[in-house]
Structure formats: C-alpha cells, structure tokens
C-alpha cells in the first residue's frame, strides 16, 4: 500500500505540470485577438482578390474589435505571399486570401512552389466564386462556342488564343475546353489581361478566357463578343451569356474563387470563431451586393466545406495539367 503513494504523488504533480503548461495557450486563445491581425493578399493592390480581401477584412475588423490589416505580397503568381503564411505561427494572427492559382494550380505546374495547398494550410471558409467568360474578337467569324469547336476541328491550331500566364485561371479554362472538345489552339502569350484584351479588341488574337469583372464593360459596350461563361450558373454582370453547359460543353466548368486560410494547425476554437464571423459577413446584403457588382457570388460554408473544395480543385486540375503536359520551365 505504501508503495503506491509516491506514484500517486507523481501523477498529481504531472497533472499540475500539464495544466500549468496548457493554461497560457488556453488563455491566449480565450483572449484572441489581443493584437492586430495581418491578412496577406498575395497579389498587387487593385485586383479582384485585393478588392474582395479588403472588403472582408474591413468587416472582420469591426466584428473582432481589432485592426485586420491587409498586406499585399505579390510574386510567383501569388505563391510568394502564400508560402509566407504557410510558414507562419499558427496563432490566428497571420491569414491569407486564397484562390485557384495559389491554392490549387501553382503547385501542379511550378516545381519552385514549396507548399502543399491541401496540407500546409487551415482552410477557414470560402468567400466568393465567379466564372470566366470566353471572349471573341469582333473580327472573329465564330458567333458561338459551337462555332469555335467547328472552326478548330476544320483547321486545327488556326485560332489564336491569348494566353495570360502559365497556370492562370484563363489558361486552365482554355486547356479544359481543348481537352473536353478534342480541339487545339495556337496559344499567344501575354503578360496579363490588359494587353491581351487590347489586342483582342484590335483583332490581333481571336479568343481569350478572362474573369467577367475584367471584360464586362467591353462586352456590354460592344467592343468584344462574349460567347459563354464557365460558371455553373449565369454571371450577374453578363446575364445574357449562356453557361458552357448551355453551350454544349458541360465539362468546361472553371471558377475564379477566393477563400480565407491560415497556417496548418490553427486551433479549432479560432477556426470556429473566424468561420462564424465570416458567415455573418457573407450574409450581409451590402456585402453580397458589392460581390454581385463585380460578378462574384458569396459562398457560405464550413471549414470542412472549404477543405473539401480545395482538395477537389487540386484533384481536378491535376488531371488537366497531366493531360496537357503543362509546366513552367
């Protein structure tokens, strides 16, 4: 009987030690946020990801009672800033606005991307989604997606397609259409959407995939011809354009999207709190109206929904990348 006493004492001491060790972490979580939060937007100011990120961060700051500071960290198609967050402390004070390039495609086409979007982040929630639009030059003789397919099959690689970056959402939309329809294009590289749109208007190239926000005004003004959108539903900026499914290419579904994430291992309590606040923001009529004005739709959902979505995106684009042998040299 006497031999059990030291063991019991040791167990009690160990329990007290564990409690003392855990207490600061629990107190830190309970007090969170106790200082400003940094949200990395891995692209330059003024773009769609930046605009959406700033809108969400402004609302998040009001709800959390602490400044939520947006920091633009562009580079390597958004991977530079994203990697910074993947390597940050999992304490809820460094987050990132995610997207299809940074958290699905980049790691598949660029060997220099040193993180795994599925494993190195805690995906807190989705924010928005929006399809791309297939644009045609006014000089292009095709008037529909069916025309594009027919013309391409009649004369393979005769259609000049503007390519605005290896692995970009527009590039992957083009690859998806090529593979789904069994056709091919002559890809003409451009450094960004703006110069490609300029040349498309001038007739130097025939087709371009771009997000609706970038080209809505030109389509409505008659400078460019919209053929279809790649989202499951019609776009609010271009409601007269059919979806790819309506145009006979149901497999061509590609979306520009944004989400909110932190480093892997973010405490469950912080994830739940951030997701709860995010759902409240996405439900605000004024936020939904701001999104709709840029052709975006709010995407409410749980952290599990966000993780599942990212997993599915990586799996989907892995097949397209492999089939197209797409890589950055």
N, C-alpha and C positions, 0 to 999 in steps of 0.2 A: 504494500500500500504506500509506504513512504517513497518508493522509487518513482511513483507517478507524479509526485509534487513538482520536481524540477521540470519535467516535461510539460506539465500544465502551465507552469510559470513561463516557460519558453514560448509556448503557444500564445499566451496572453501578451507577452512582450512583442512577439511578431505581429500580432493583430494590431497592437497600438502603433507599431512602426509603419505598417502598411496604411493605416488610417491617416497617420501624420503625413506620409508621402503623398497620398491621394488628395488630401484636403486642399493644398494650394491649387491643384489642377481643377478640382471641382469648384472652388471659389472663383478661379479665373473665368471658367465657363459661365458661372452664375452672373458674374459682373460684366460679361461681354455684351456689347462692345464698350470698352473703357477708354478707347482712343480712336482716332480716325482710321477708316478702312480704305485701302487702296484697291481700285479695280483697274486691271490692265486691259486696255483696248489695244490689241496687237496690230493695229493699222493706223495710218495717219489721221489727223483730225479732219472732220467734214464728210467722211464716207458714211455709208449706210450703217455699218457696225458701230461707228463712233456716235452717230446720232441716236441710235437705239440705246446704246450703252449709257449715254449721258441722261437720257430721259428716265431710264430705270434707276440710275444712281441718284438722281435728284429726289425721286420719290422714296427710295430706300433710306436716304439720309433723314428725311422727315420722319419716317417711321421708327428708325433706330435711335434717333436723338444724338447722332454723331456724324461728323462730316464723312461723306463717301466720295473720295477723290478719284477722278478719272485720270489715268496716266497713259498716254499714247506711247507704245513701244513697237514701232513697225520694224520690219526686217524679215527676210527669208519667207516671204508670203505669209507673214503672221506667226511664224513658228518661234521667232526670237523671244517675243514677249510671252508667248505661251509656255516656253521652256522655263522662263524665269519663275512663273507661278508653280510649275511642276516641281521645282526645286525649293520653293519657299516653305517656311514653317507652317504646319497645319493647325493654325490657331485662329483662323477666321478673319485675319487682317489683310490678307492678300488674295484677291479673287481675279478671275479673267472672264471676259466675254468670249464665248466660243462660237465656232462657225464651221461650215463644211470643209473649208480648206485646212484650217488649223487643227480641227479635231476629227478628221476622217481621212482626207485625201493626201495631205502633205507627207505623212509618214509612209505612204504607199509608193510615192513617186520620187522622193528625195532621201537618199541614204544619209544625208547630213542631219536629218531630224532625229534627235536623240531621246525622244519620249514616245510613250505609247498612250494615245488618247483614251484608251479604254481603262488602263491600269494606273496611270500616273496622276489621275485627277479624281476629285469627288464631284460628280455632276449633280448640281443642286436643283436645277429645273430648266426647262426650255423657256424661251421668251417669245420668239416670233418665227414665222416661216413665210416664204414668198417664192413663187416660181420664177423661172427665167422666161424670157419671151424670144421667140425666133423672129428675127428681123430680116427683111429683104430690102435691097436697094430698089429705088423707084425704077431703075433701068433693068432690073432682073425680070425675065419674061414669065417666071412662075408666079402664080397667084395663091397657091395653097401648099400645104405640106405634101399632098399627093403629087402636085406638080414637081416639087423638089425631088421626090423619090423617083418619079418617072424620068425626069431630065438626067438625073445622076446615073440611073441604070442605062439609059440610052447612050450617054457619053461619060463613062467613069472618070472621076477627077477633073471634070471640066468646070465644075462650080468652085469658085474661090471663096473659101470660108475664113473669116477673120478669126485668128487665134490670139486671145489676150492673156497669155500666160499658161505654161505647162501645169496642169493640175487645177486650173481655176474652175469655178463652177460652170462658166460658159464652155470651156474646153471639154469638161466631162459630159455636159449636155450634148455637145456635138458627137462625142465618141459613143454615147448611148444611142443616139439616133442612127449613126453609122452601123452599129452592131445590130440594132433591132431591125433595121430596114434592109440590111445587107448591101449597103452602098458605100461609096468613098468620096472624099472631097479633096481639093487642093488647099491645104492649110497655109494661110499667110500670117506670119507672126506680127503682133503689135505690142507696144509697151503700154498697155492699159486700154480701157474702154473708150476714152475720149477721142484719141486719134483714129481708132477703128470706126467709131460712129461717123466721124468726119469723112473718112474715105468711103464708108458705106453710102452716105448721102450723095457723094460725088460719083459713085459708080465704079470706084477702083476695085472694090470687092463686092461679092454678091450677097452673102449671108453672114449673120452674127447672132450668137446667143448672148444675152445680157440681162441683168435684172430689170424688172419693169420700171423701177424708180429712175434708172439712168436714161431711159428712152421713151417714157410715156409721153412727154411733151412733143417729141418729134413725130411720134405715131399719130397723136391727136391732131397735130398741125399739118399732117400730110407729107412731111419730109421723108418719112420712112414707112414701109408697109409691114405691119405686124401680121404674122401668119398663124401663130399659136403660142400658148403658154405651157410650161412644163409642170405646173402645179396640178394637184388632183381636182381643184375647183378653179373657176374663172377668177381672174385678177380684178380687184376693185378699181384699179386705175385704167384697165383696158377691158371692160366687161363685154365688149362685142367680139373679142377674140376667142376662138374655141380652145379647149384644152387639147393637148396632144392625143389624149384618148378619143376625144370627139373627132379629131382629125385623122383617126385611123392608126395611131401609133401608141397603143395603151401602155407599152413597156417603157416609154420615154417619160418618166417621172423624175424630175430633178428639182431640188429646192434649195434656195439660199435660206439659211436659218441662223438664229442666234440662240445662245443659251448662257447660263451662268454656272461657273465651276470654281472650285478651289483645289488645293493640292490633295493628293491621296491621303486618306487617314483623317480627314476633317471630322471632329467629334460629332456624333449623331445628334446631340442636342442643338449644336449650332446649325447643322444642316436642316434640321426640322424648323428651327426659328427662321432661317433665311428663306426656306421654301414657303413657309406660311406668309411671310411678308411679301414675297414675290407674287404669290397667288392673289393677295389683296391688291397689289399694283396692277396686275393684268386684268383684274375685274373692273378697274376704274373706267367709266365711259370716256373721259377725256384722253386717257392713255390709248384706249382702243381706237379712238378717232384719229389720234396722231399716227398710230401704226397704219391705219387704213389709208391715210393721206399719202403714205409712201408705198402703198401696195402690199403692206405686210398684214398678217393675221396673228393675233395673240394665241399662244399655245400654252394653256394651263396644264398642270400635271404634277405628279410627284417626282422625287429624286429617282425612284426606280424607273419611272417612265422615261426620264432623261437619259439614264444609263442605258436602258434598252434601246432607245432611239440611236444613240451614238454607236452602240455595238452593231446595230442593223446597218447604219450608214457605212461603217468600216467594211462590213461583210459585202455589202452591195458594190461599193466602189473597188474593192479588191478584185472582184470578178471582171469589172470593166477595164481596170488597169492591166490585169494579166492578159486579157484577150487582145487589148490594143498595144501591148508591149510598151506602155507609157513610162518614161523615166526622165528625170533631169540628169543630164550628163555632168 
